[in-house]
Amino acid sequence: MTAAAPKSPLIGVLALQGAYDAHVRALTTLGATPRLIRVPAELDALDGLILPGGESTTMLRFLDRNGFFEILQSYVKSTPTFGTCAGAILLAAHVEAPAQRSLAALDITVQRNAYGRQIDSSILTAPTALPGPPLEMVFIRAPRITRTGPSVETLATRDGFPTLVRSGHILAATFHPELSADHRVHQLFLTLVRQHHADFAHKSH
């Protein structure tokens, strides 16, 4: 039986490649306990997991070691998971331009590098479904979500395309919330983690 997530939830950050340190800083600021994850055994006892930005094809090469890809594919089905940029690509059910395999945990279709190369990176501030003022969204070689399934809730958009989505215990962003001083997206994930564990504990009684 899994107990409710503690006051300071233990959140893994996949640290194979990419901007994982910024996620660690955001989690620490919000009172969570981060753990860098490089091998499957380190997934044990986590309350949630973040798949950071980076290069999704490079991440896939790292995940081919130790059966990590298959373990992660099963793991994210039952553990709260948050994917940002490349992490969102890994979570998507379908990946295009070009196609590549994914964990297929979130019913969305993602188009890779939809907004151009790194030189085309941008910062957008726009209203969202989150409480509070408009949200700063940092895009770096960002993917575009071109389709969402019926179970997927859109929380923020850019040019009519979703940029922040949630489905059950899974959250995904096509931007980099860890590069902003506004930590509301990470706070949303920690709330999702606590809700998931509270629901699990309730069902177990």
Backbone bond lengths (Angstrom), bond angles and torsions (degrees), N, CA, C in turn:
res aa  C-N    CA-C-N  psi(-1)  N-CA   C-N-CA  omega(-1)  CA-C   N-CA-C  phi
1 M - - - 1.469 - - 1.531 109.30 -
2 T 1.343 116.67 132.43 1.458 121.33 178.93 1.520 109.55 -93.67
3 A 1.324 117.01 126.79 1.460 121.27 178.73 1.517 110.18 -76.44
4 A 1.323 116.16 165.51 1.458 120.41 176.01 1.520 109.50 -61.00
5 A 1.335 115.15 148.08 1.467 119.66 -179.65 1.521 110.00 -58.75
6 P 1.330 117.65 137.04 1.460 120.46 -179.52 1.520 111.69 -67.03
7 K 1.325 114.71 170.95 1.464 119.58 -179.77 1.523 110.80 -57.61
8 S 1.339 117.07 -36.96 1.459 121.87 176.21 1.525 108.23 -108.53
9 P 1.339 118.06 86.41 1.460 120.07 -175.25 1.526 112.27 -63.34
10 L 1.324 115.61 145.52 1.460 122.36 177.97 1.526 107.92 -89.63
11 I 1.323 116.45 112.86 1.463 122.15 -175.12 1.525 109.80 -114.95
12 G 1.312 115.99 119.56 1.454 120.56 176.15 1.517 111.05 -78.61
13 V 1.323 116.57 145.06 1.460 122.05 173.78 1.526 106.84 -124.73
14 L 1.324 116.71 114.89 1.461 120.00 -179.95 1.528 109.20 -59.68
15 A 1.321 116.52 120.38 1.474 121.06 -171.00 1.524 111.28 -118.38
16 L 1.315 116.27 41.61 1.461 120.61 178.06 1.522 110.82 -79.87
17 Q 1.336 115.84 -33.72 1.460 121.39 -174.91 1.524 107.11 -175.19
18 G 1.324 118.11 151.96 1.460 119.39 175.52 1.520 113.57 103.42
19 A 1.351 115.20 -168.80 1.465 122.35 -169.62 1.520 111.51 -90.64
20 Y 1.338 116.38 60.10 1.471 117.97 -175.89 1.525 112.81 -79.72
21 D 1.327 118.71 -26.30 1.476 121.00 -177.88 1.526 112.05 -61.96
22 A 1.335 116.98 -36.58 1.462 120.07 -179.45 1.535 110.56 -66.80
23 H 1.327 117.31 -34.15 1.465 120.43 174.97 1.533 110.26 -65.17
24 V 1.320 116.38 -40.69 1.470 120.79 178.91 1.522 110.21 -59.38
25 R 1.332 116.83 -43.33 1.472 120.55 179.88 1.524 111.30 -64.72
26 A 1.345 117.14 -42.38 1.465 120.59 179.85 1.533 110.69 -63.86
27 L 1.323 116.98 -43.51 1.466 120.77 179.53 1.521 111.47 -63.46
28 T 1.320 116.31 -42.56 1.462 121.17 -179.75 1.527 110.60 -63.01
29 T 1.329 116.32 -42.04 1.463 121.63 178.43 1.529 110.88 -58.70
30 L 1.330 116.00 -35.78 1.475 120.73 -177.17 1.524 113.05 -88.22
31 G 1.334 117.51 3.19 1.458 120.61 175.17 1.515 114.92 89.33
32 A 1.336 117.73 7.56 1.467 120.91 175.83 1.525 109.07 -85.96
33 T 1.331 115.78 164.93 1.464 121.55 177.59 1.524 108.64 -107.78
34 P 1.347 118.42 110.25 1.460 119.73 -179.27 1.527 112.39 -85.05
35 R 1.332 115.66 150.61 1.467 121.43 173.42 1.530 107.99 -136.65
36 L 1.326 116.82 125.50 1.465 120.51 177.02 1.529 109.02 -73.98
37 I 1.328 115.72 132.95 1.468 121.78 -176.28 1.533 109.18 -114.22
38 R 1.334 115.69 118.86 1.472 120.55 178.81 1.522 113.06 -123.59
39 V 1.332 117.14 -19.14 1.473 121.28 178.25 1.528 108.32 -135.36
40 P 1.331 117.68 155.40 1.468 121.02 -175.44 1.523 114.36 -54.88
41 A 1.342 118.11 -36.67 1.468 120.28 -176.45 1.529 112.09 -60.84
42 E 1.334 117.36 -24.86 1.465 120.61 -177.61 1.530 112.69 -76.03
43 L 1.324 117.48 -6.96 1.471 121.15 176.31 1.523 111.83 -73.10
44 D 1.311 116.94 -16.26 1.465 121.43 -174.30 1.528 111.67 -60.74
45 A 1.326 116.49 132.00 1.473 124.99 172.41 1.528 114.61 73.34
46 L 1.323 118.06 12.20 1.469 119.46 176.42 1.528 110.91 -72.72
47 D 1.332 115.64 151.42 1.460 120.98 172.05 1.524 111.48 -92.64
48 G 1.330 116.94 -22.82 1.459 121.89 179.94 1.517 109.48 -164.73
49 L 1.329 116.08 167.78 1.465 121.70 -176.07 1.517 110.01 -139.64
50 I 1.343 116.35 137.87 1.463 122.19 174.54 1.526 109.29 -112.47
51 L 1.337 116.18 130.05 1.459 123.03 172.94 1.523 106.53 -103.42
52 P 1.333 118.65 107.15 1.464 121.06 -170.17 1.523 113.52 -80.36
53 G 1.335 114.35 176.93 1.454 120.28 173.41 1.519 110.45 -71.81
54 G 1.318 115.13 172.86 1.459 121.71 -177.24 1.510 108.01 150.01
55 E 1.315 117.14 -138.64 1.465 122.42 177.46 1.521 108.05 -119.50
56 S 1.326 116.17 112.09 1.464 120.02 -171.61 1.527 112.85 -61.75
57 T 1.347 117.82 -35.56 1.470 119.01 179.83 1.525 110.87 -68.20
58 T 1.337 117.02 -36.25 1.468 120.80 176.87 1.525 110.07 -66.81
59 M 1.339 116.54 -42.24 1.467 119.91 177.71 1.522 111.16 -59.10
60 L 1.337 116.28 -41.03 1.457 120.21 -179.87 1.527 111.38 -61.56
61 R 1.337 116.84 -38.01 1.473 120.04 178.47 1.525 110.40 -63.17
62 F 1.334 116.93 -42.47 1.470 120.45 177.03 1.535 111.13 -64.34
63 L 1.325 116.12 -38.16 1.465 120.45 -177.30 1.533 112.64 -71.61
64 D 1.325 116.39 -13.75 1.467 119.59 177.87 1.525 111.91 -72.54
65 R 1.339 117.67 -12.94 1.453 121.30 179.85 1.532 110.89 -84.50
66 N 1.304 116.83 145.25 1.483 123.54 173.59 1.533 113.82 59.50
67 G 1.334 117.45 20.43 1.461 119.29 -177.30 1.517 113.08 65.90
68 F 1.346 116.54 22.63 1.466 121.23 -173.43 1.527 111.42 -62.28
69 F 1.335 117.48 -38.12 1.463 120.16 -177.10 1.532 110.84 -60.01
70 E 1.341 116.48 -49.31 1.463 120.95 -178.25 1.535 111.47 -65.54
71 I 1.335 116.24 -38.20 1.467 120.24 177.98 1.527 110.30 -63.81
72 L 1.331 115.85 -44.59 1.465 120.66 -179.34 1.524 110.89 -66.69
73 Q 1.316 117.07 -36.89 1.464 121.84 179.31 1.527 110.81 -59.39
74 S 1.310 116.02 -40.53 1.465 120.78 177.12 1.527 111.01 -75.36
75 Y 1.322 116.56 -39.18 1.469 122.96 -174.31 1.532 111.91 -61.46
76 V 1.334 116.71 -45.41 1.470 119.63 -174.22 1.529 112.43 -72.22
77 K 1.324 117.65 -12.31 1.463 119.97 177.41 1.530 112.01 -68.98
78 S 1.335 116.25 -24.11 1.464 118.88 -175.71 1.530 113.96 -124.66
79 T 1.330 117.91 -5.46 1.468 121.47 -177.06 1.526 110.20 -115.99
80 P 1.347 119.25 133.44 1.460 120.92 177.01 1.528 111.11 -52.86
81 T 1.332 115.64 127.13 1.461 121.51 -174.86 1.519 109.72 -135.77
82 F 1.326 116.09 139.37 1.465 123.74 -179.02 1.527 108.27 -126.54
83 G 1.326 116.81 117.83 1.456 120.99 178.66 1.518 111.17 -110.37
84 T 1.333 116.73 131.22 1.464 121.01 177.55 1.527 109.75 -116.75
85 C 1.318 116.35 131.12 1.466 123.87 177.43 1.533 110.51 54.89
86 A 1.328 119.53 -106.02 1.469 120.74 177.90 1.526 110.85 -60.06
87 G 1.332 116.93 -33.13 1.458 120.79 176.90 1.517 112.01 -63.78
88 A 1.343 116.56 -35.57 1.468 120.93 176.46 1.528 110.16 -66.77
89 I 1.335 116.40 -37.42 1.466 120.98 177.16 1.530 109.90 -62.68
90 L 1.331 116.76 -43.66 1.463 120.88 179.87 1.528 111.64 -61.82
91 L 1.330 117.81 -35.03 1.465 121.72 -177.60 1.525 113.12 -78.43
92 A 1.327 117.53 -22.55 1.462 121.90 -171.13 1.522 113.00 -64.14
93 A 1.332 114.91 147.54 1.468 120.33 176.40 1.520 111.14 -70.84
94 H 1.349 116.62 -34.19 1.471 121.62 -178.29 1.525 109.42 -135.85
95 V 1.332 115.87 134.00 1.466 122.02 179.34 1.526 108.64 -122.61
96 E 1.335 116.01 132.35 1.470 121.74 -177.59 1.523 110.70 -126.72
97 A 1.339 115.21 162.50 1.474 125.43 170.39 1.529 114.86 61.09
98 P 1.330 119.33 63.91 1.469 126.65 -10.28 1.530 110.99 -87.97
99 A 1.324 114.84 168.74 1.462 120.66 178.06 1.527 110.20 -67.87
100 Q 1.313 117.07 146.42 1.462 121.70 172.19 1.523 108.14 -153.54
101 R 1.321 116.26 161.18 1.457 118.97 -179.08 1.523 109.94 -72.40
102 S 1.315 115.56 159.48 1.456 120.85 -176.47 1.520 108.82 -151.41
103 L 1.326 115.35 175.87 1.464 120.44 178.86 1.518 111.97 -74.93
104 A 1.346 116.48 -17.76 1.470 123.07 176.19 1.527 112.11 53.68
105 A 1.332 116.32 43.70 1.464 121.31 -177.26 1.524 113.02 -99.06
106 L 1.330 117.43 -12.77 1.461 122.21 -174.11 1.525 108.36 -130.81
107 D 1.328 117.41 128.71 1.459 121.61 -173.23 1.529 111.39 -79.06
108 I 1.336 114.80 71.31 1.464 121.86 175.84 1.526 109.19 -137.07
109 T 1.324 115.74 157.73 1.461 122.27 169.79 1.521 107.79 -109.55
110 V 1.325 116.40 130.98 1.465 121.75 -176.22 1.528 109.85 -120.67
111 Q 1.329 115.07 134.60 1.462 122.16 174.52 1.526 107.65 -102.38
112 R 1.314 117.18 120.31 1.466 120.85 -175.68 1.528 111.99 -73.45
113 N 1.344 115.85 148.84 1.473 122.96 175.89 1.528 112.55 45.76
114 A 1.319 115.93 42.29 1.466 121.01 -172.64 1.523 113.10 -68.88
115 Y 1.317 116.49 -24.41 1.465 119.55 -175.78 1.526 112.14 -104.79
116 G 1.326 117.16 19.69 1.456 119.38 178.03 1.513 112.72 95.60
117 R 1.316 115.58 -171.90 1.457 121.87 -175.13 1.524 110.71 -84.71
118 Q 1.331 115.90 -174.71 1.463 120.39 -173.30 1.527 112.59 -59.05
119 I 1.342 116.26 -31.16 1.463 119.68 -179.65 1.529 110.96 -65.06
120 D 1.339 116.62 -20.52 1.462 121.54 -179.79 1.525 112.63 -93.02
121 S 1.317 116.88 15.81 1.463 120.64 178.69 1.533 109.82 -64.01
122 S 1.334 115.87 153.37 1.463 119.03 -176.54 1.519 110.43 -154.34
123 I 1.327 115.00 162.20 1.458 121.82 175.00 1.522 107.72 -120.00
124 L 1.321 115.45 126.43 1.457 122.06 -178.06 1.524 108.59 -122.19
125 T 1.321 117.02 138.76 1.462 121.16 173.27 1.523 107.57 -116.63
126 A 1.330 115.77 122.20 1.464 119.29 -174.03 1.523 110.26 -147.53
127 P 1.348 117.14 154.95 1.461 120.71 175.33 1.534 110.38 -64.14
128 T 1.327 116.45 149.61 1.461 121.91 178.56 1.530 109.15 -138.62
129 A 1.330 116.03 -179.75 1.461 120.74 175.93 1.528 111.71 -80.47
130 L 1.328 117.90 -4.42 1.460 121.17 179.28 1.522 110.03 -75.88
131 P 1.327 117.93 148.80 1.459 120.04 174.83 1.528 110.28 -62.50
132 G 1.325 116.41 148.93 1.457 119.36 175.97 1.517 113.09 103.16
133 P 1.334 116.36 -171.59 1.464 122.03 -174.89 1.533 112.18 -71.78
134 P 1.342 116.97 176.96 1.467 120.23 174.77 1.534 111.43 -53.25
135 L 1.321 115.83 149.09 1.462 122.25 -173.53 1.520 110.77 -100.26
136 E 1.337 116.40 135.08 1.461 121.10 173.11 1.528 108.74 -78.43
137 M 1.340 116.61 127.17 1.465 121.84 178.99 1.522 109.26 -122.77
138 V 1.335 115.92 120.60 1.464 122.58 -178.28 1.528 108.33 -99.11
139 F 1.335 116.50 115.87 1.461 121.65 -178.89 1.526 110.17 -105.07
140 I 1.331 117.23 126.32 1.462 122.84 177.04 1.529 107.61 -132.52
141 R 1.320 116.92 110.39 1.475 121.49 -176.17 1.528 109.75 45.83
142 A 1.298 115.09 49.34 1.473 121.09 -168.53 1.522 112.57 -74.64
143 P 1.325 115.97 144.01 1.460 119.86 169.37 1.534 109.92 -78.70
144 R 1.314 115.69 169.27 1.467 120.79 176.63 1.527 108.24 -124.55
145 I 1.319 116.21 132.05 1.459 120.77 174.40 1.520 107.52 -84.63
146 T 1.334 117.11 113.40 1.467 121.31 -175.26 1.524 112.91 -99.16
147 R 1.347 116.77 -13.40 1.463 120.50 178.75 1.517 109.07 -151.20
148 T 1.338 115.98 140.20 1.460 120.45 172.64 1.521 108.50 -125.63
149 G 1.327 116.33 140.72 1.456 121.42 177.73 1.512 111.15 -76.06
150 P 1.319 117.79 170.48 1.469 122.32 -176.40 1.520 113.99 -63.11
151 S 1.334 118.52 -22.85 1.469 120.88 -179.03 1.527 112.38 -88.68
152 V 1.334 117.38 -1.60 1.465 121.50 -173.49 1.527 110.69 -98.22
153 E 1.320 115.37 126.42 1.475 122.45 179.40 1.522 109.32 -98.43
154 T 1.320 117.23 129.63 1.464 122.17 178.15 1.531 109.38 -92.48
155 L 1.344 116.43 124.67 1.463 121.79 -176.56 1.530 112.92 -107.72
156 A 1.341 117.03 -18.27 1.463 121.19 177.99 1.529 108.37 -155.74
157 T 1.338 116.65 153.99 1.462 120.93 -178.35 1.523 111.64 -138.64
158 R 1.337 114.47 162.95 1.468 122.82 171.06 1.521 106.52 -138.59
159 D 1.319 117.03 121.40 1.472 121.90 -179.65 1.527 111.71 53.66
160 G 1.336 116.30 34.32 1.452 120.60 178.02 1.516 115.07 85.98
161 F 1.337 117.45 -6.11 1.459 121.22 178.25 1.529 110.18 -100.46
162 P 1.341 117.90 139.12 1.465 120.32 179.92 1.532 111.90 -61.00
163 T 1.340 116.06 139.51 1.464 120.95 174.89 1.525 112.04 -120.10
164 L 1.330 116.72 -17.54 1.462 122.35 176.95 1.518 107.25 -140.02
165 V 1.337 116.29 120.65 1.469 120.42 -176.50 1.521 110.21 -134.39
166 R 1.329 114.06 155.30 1.456 120.07 177.61 1.530 109.25 -137.97
167 S 1.311 115.05 141.23 1.453 121.28 172.07 1.526 107.89 -143.46
168 G 1.333 115.87 108.57 1.468 119.40 -178.36 1.516 111.55 60.01
169 H 1.333 116.86 -121.23 1.466 121.31 -176.65 1.531 112.72 -93.27
170 I 1.341 117.01 11.86 1.465 120.60 -177.55 1.527 110.67 -116.70
171 L 1.326 115.46 134.07 1.464 124.07 179.66 1.526 107.89 -124.72
172 A 1.336 117.55 141.55 1.465 120.10 178.59 1.518 110.16 -144.58
173 A 1.336 115.61 141.67 1.461 122.62 177.83 1.528 109.18 -131.01
174 T 1.321 116.87 138.24 1.466 119.69 176.79 1.527 111.18 -86.38
175 F 1.329 116.79 -4.81 1.466 121.76 178.04 1.533 109.28 -109.52
176 H 1.332 116.18 -172.84 1.464 122.10 -175.78 1.530 110.42 -115.56
177 P 1.328 119.34 84.47 1.470 120.54 -179.70 1.520 112.82 -64.59
178 E 1.334 116.95 -21.99 1.470 120.65 179.72 1.527 112.25 -70.28
179 L 1.345 117.79 -15.11 1.464 121.42 -179.74 1.526 112.07 -95.58
180 S 1.314 116.83 5.28 1.458 122.15 178.84 1.527 109.53 -109.35
181 A 1.315 115.93 153.08 1.471 120.22 175.21 1.523 111.22 -77.37
182 D 1.322 117.21 -11.00 1.465 123.14 178.44 1.530 108.06 -87.53
183 H 1.331 117.37 113.75 1.463 121.39 -173.81 1.533 113.02 -101.02
184 R 1.332 117.63 20.45 1.461 119.05 -176.29 1.532 113.37 -64.43
185 V 1.329 117.91 -30.91 1.466 119.47 -179.61 1.529 109.99 -70.73
186 H 1.320 117.30 -42.51 1.468 119.95 175.72 1.531 110.60 -64.89
187 Q 1.335 116.42 -36.75 1.461 119.66 177.53 1.532 110.33 -64.09
188 L 1.332 115.92 -39.10 1.461 119.99 176.15 1.532 110.38 -59.88
189 F 1.334 116.77 -42.50 1.462 119.39 179.85 1.528 111.13 -64.61
190 L 1.322 117.65 -41.42 1.470 120.00 178.97 1.532 110.71 -64.49
191 T 1.328 117.35 -36.14 1.459 120.92 175.52 1.526 110.43 -64.33
192 L 1.330 115.74 -42.12 1.464 121.64 177.71 1.533 110.31 -60.91
193 V 1.337 116.48 -42.40 1.470 121.64 178.37 1.525 110.31 -59.24
194 R 1.331 116.70 -47.81 1.468 120.46 -178.05 1.527 111.14 -65.02
195 Q 1.329 115.87 -40.84 1.469 119.57 178.80 1.522 110.85 -62.86
196 H 1.316 116.52 -43.20 1.467 121.44 -178.80 1.519 110.83 -60.65
197 H 1.326 116.92 -46.05 1.460 120.50 -177.88 1.535 111.33 -71.34
198 A 1.332 116.54 -34.58 1.462 119.55 176.98 1.530 110.03 -66.34
199 D 1.336 117.34 -41.41 1.463 121.46 178.22 1.526 110.79 -63.79
200 F 1.342 116.14 -41.21 1.464 120.68 179.84 1.528 110.73 -63.97
201 A 1.342 115.10 -43.77 1.471 119.67 -179.88 1.518 110.47 -63.55
202 H 1.344 116.83 -38.92 1.465 121.49 -179.72 1.530 110.66 -64.73
203 K 1.346 116.69 -42.18 1.455 121.09 -179.99 1.521 112.40 -68.87
204 S 1.341 115.51 -25.73 1.469 119.70 -176.97 1.522 112.51 -78.10
205 H 1.359 116.29 -16.38 1.491 119.04 -177.98 1.515 110.66 -88.27
